[in-house]
Amino acid sequence: MMVRRLFRAAAGSLTVLACGLLTACGTSTHATPSAAGASTASVAAAPAPASSMKTVPPSALCTVLTKSVAERLITGARLQARVSPDKGQAPDVCGYTAPDGQSTLSLNPTSRAYAAELSAAHNLAANPSSAGMRDVQVDTVGDLGRRGFRETASQTQVRQRITFVVWNTGARSWVLTFATTKGTSTAPTTASHDTVVQVARSITAKLPTGR
């Protein structure tokens, strides 16, 4: 399984390594056959950059996933700086973190087709331990773009709960990712009542339509 996502909270207290689908973080990542050739990028915001690090303006996606929207999930949400990579362009991602670093939220386009993302999610659910995960569940989400699903999982290394909402709007597919160390002992709510799903629905009409 390839590393799906790496979160680094500004305070450094939250680190989430979620494995399976949805793009990798760097050249050290090993792609699964279904992801071979897919471009990969770190999609969660990095820590507050040091003075020697170059930053780029916020993604235009932050006009969709605004601070007020992010605060439906994270009280006092703080916009994450985008760090400029050594080569190429900065990933197109809008991310927020909680002031205490215990929760993160990000929005970005997927680098693979929706069908590949869904397949990888089911593969992870069938063998979660291979990716350091447990309690992986994949649920179909209705009334979200053309089609969508929610994947929930727990990180075994630390007590974290991760929710990925992936949906297709036609020409593009998107992922909204929420990770938190708060309330991780409770079972996930049904997809239709999940606040992460509701946030995804609320921003869909504002997402870019072209590639």
N, C-alpha and C positions, 0 to 999 in steps of 0.2 A: 504493500500500500504506500502511496505517496503521501507526503505531508500535505495536508489540505490548507492549513492556515496557521499562522503564528501571530499571537497577540502579545504585545508588550505594553503594559499599562505605564502611564507616566510615572507613577510612584514606584514601579518595579515590583509591586506586590502581587500582580496577577500575570501569570504566563499560561497560555493555553496552546497546546499542540494538538490540533485535531486532525486526524488522518482519514484518508479515504478519497473523497472526491474534491473537486473545486480548486484546482491549481496549487502549485507549490511555491516555496519561498525563495529558492535560490538554486545555484548550479549543483549543490550537493544532493538535491532531491532526486529520488529514483522514481521515474514515472511507471505506472502500471501500463500494460499493453493498451488498454482502452484510452489512455491519455498520451500515448506516444506522439511526439511531435507537437503537443499542445504547449503554447507559451505559458510561462508561469510567472507569478508575481506575488510579493508579499502584500496582503490586502488589509492588514490591520495596522493601525497607526503605530509608529515607533515611539520610544520615550521622548521626552522633551529634548530636542537636539542640542548637543554641545555647540559652543561657539564656532568650532572648526567645521561643523557639518553644515552643508548647504540645504536649504529648504526651498520648496516651490509653493506657489499659491494653492489654496484649497481647491479641490476638484469641483467642477461645476455640479457634481452630484450633491454637493452640500446645499445647493439651492432647492433640492428635493428633500433630502434628509436634513432638515433644519434642526437647530438647537431645540426649538419648541417641540418638534416631533420626537427627537431623541429623548427628551425629558419624560415622555410617556413610559419609557423603560428605565431611564437613569436620572435620578434626581441630581440637579446641578451639573448636567452633562457638559463636559469640556471638549471642544474641538481639538483633534489631534493634528499636529504638524505633519506635513508630508516631507519626507527626507528625499533629497535628490540622489538617485543612484549614481555610481561611478560611470556607468555606461547606459545608454538608452534613456527612455522616458520614465518618469515616476509613474507608478501604478495609478490607474484611475479609480480612486477609492475615497470615500468620505467616512471618517471614523470619529468616534467620541469615546471618552472614558469617564468613569465616575471620579469624583475628587479623591476618594480613598483608594482608587485603583482596583476595586473589587469587581467591577463590571465594565465590559466594553461592548460597543455596537459599531457595526460597519456595513456599508453598502457598496457593492461593486458589480460590474458585469462579469459573467462567467467566461472562461476562456475555452470551454468545451460546449458541445451541443447539449441541449436539455436531456435528450435520451441518454447520453453518456453520463451525465451527472446522476440521473435517476438510477441507472444500472450500478454505478459505483456505490451509491448509498445503500442499495440492497446487498451488494457484496460485503460492505462493511457490517451491515446488520447481521449477516450470516457468520461473520468471523471477526467480532469486535476486538478480541484480545490481541490479534495480530497488529493492531494499531494503537494498543494501549488504552482502549476504550471499553466501556461496558454499558449495558442497558440501552443499546442503540435501537431506536424505533423510527420507522419511516411511515408517514401518514399522507394520504392524498389530501390536498387542499382545494376546495371549490371556490368559485367566485374570485379567482386571483389570476388575472391575465387570461391566456388561452389554456394554460394548465400549470399546476404547481404542486409542490410537496413540501412537507416539513420533516426535518430530521432532528431528532433529539438524542443526546448521548451524554455520558458522564466520563470525565477524564479520570483514569485510575491513579495517576501519579499524585494528583492533588484533588481536593474536593471541589470540583467545578462542574457546572451544568452548562451545556452548549446547545444552542438551538440554531439551526440553519433553515431558512425559508428560501426555496429556490423556485423561480417561476419564469415562464416564457411569455413574452408580450408580442411575439411575431418574429421580427427580425433579430431580436436579442433575447438573452436570458439573463436573469439577475439573481443575486444572492444577498440576503440580509442576514447578518450573523450577530447573535447575542450570546455572550459568555459571562457567567457570574459565579461567584463563590457564595452568594447569598441564597438561602432557601434551597440548597441543593439536596436536602434530604426528602423533599416532597416530590411526589410523582408529577410528571408533566400534565398540564391540563389538556383537554381535548383540543384538537387543531383549531376548530371553529371559535373557541374561546381564548386561544393563546394571544396574548397582547402583541407578540412579535408578528404573528400572522396578520393581526388587525392593522399594525403599522404598515406592513407591506401592502395591504390593500389600499390604505389611505394615500400612499405615495405613487401608486402605479400609473395613474393618469398623467402625472407630471414627469415621468421618465422619458429620456430621449427615445425617439422612435427609429432613427436610422442606426446604421452600424458605425 
